[in-house]
Amino acid sequence: MRYLLMISADEERTSQSPSAEGHRAFTAWLDDLSERGVIRAHEGLRPSHTATTVRVRGDEVLLTDGPYLETKDQIGGFALIEVDDLDEAVEIAAAHPACAFGQVEIRPLREQ
């Protein structure tokens, strides 16, 4: 089953460059997923202030600079994994270094 892991945290905390230890922990996490053959994609996102939110109301297209929600925690990246079940997805998400200061939301993808 495929799952999207949405990695989020308080942007104030994540705007700083990661420490060498944090970078090593993230690299180890990603290397583990690669070795297991479960990672399908992984990308980081630019800060939320660079976002453009699109809404359509009637015939009008409304654009807003910034994220769709006004909250401290913002999605900073995502990973797409393919694993046997939710338990394995939880184990992978819990091992992400961002869980120490943020969170990882797990969403199953609709299968065609």
N, C-alpha and C positions, 0 to 999 in steps of 0.2 A: 504494500500500500504506500502511496506517496503522501507526504506531509510537508506543509510549509511551516517553517519555524520563523516567526517574526521576532526579532531581537530588539528589545527596547529598553530605554533607561532615561533618566533625567539628563537632558542635553547639557546642562551646566557641568555635570560630572564627566560626561563623555567628550566634551569639547577639548579637553587636554589630551596631549599625545600620550599613548599608552606607555607604561613603564617597560623596561626590557623584560621584566618578569611577566607582565601582562601579555606582551607580544609573544613570548615563548609559550605561554599557556594556550593562547589562541592558535598558534601554529601547531602545537601538539594536538589540539582538538581537531583541527582541520585535517592534519596528517592521518589521524586515527580513522576519520570518516573515509578518507581516500583509500587507505589500506583495506578497510572493510568493504569498499565498493558500494557504499550507500549514498554518497553525495552526488547530486545531479546538478546543482548550481549553488553558488554562494556569492553574494555581492553586498557591499556596504553602500549606504546611501549618503548623499550630501546632507548638510544640516537642514532642518525643517523650514528655516526661513527662506530657503531656495525653492520651496515647493510652490506649485500653482494648483489651486483647487478649482475644479470645474463643476458647476451645477447648471441644470437646465430647468427653467420654470416657465411653462408655456412655450413660447417661441423665443424666449430670451436666454442667451448663454451668459451666465454670470461667472466671472473669474475673481478669485480671491488670492492674493499673495499670501503664502504661508500654508501651514498644515490645515487639515480639515477639522481638527479638534484643537481647542486651546487647552493644553495640558502640559505639565512639565515633562512627562514621559513621552518620548517620540520614538518611532521605529527608526533604528539606525542601520538595519541591515536585515537580510533574510538568508535562509538556507532552504533548499529543496532537497529532501531526502526520500529514499525509497527503502522501506524496511518491512519486516514481517507483520508488525502490529504496533498498537499504541504504546505498549510497555517499552518496546525498543526505542520508539520516538521520545518517550519521556526520559529514558536513560541518556540518550544523546543530548537532549535539550538541557538536562540538569548538569551535564558536564561542560556546557558552554561557560567560559569565564565570565560573561556578562551577568550570569545568574547571581553572582556575588554582590552586585550593586543594582541590578535591573531585573528583567524577567524575559522569558522566552514563551511566546504564545504558540501553541501547536494547533494547526488546522489541517484536517484531512482534505485532500483534493478530491473533487468529483471525478470519478472514473468514467471514461467514455464507454 
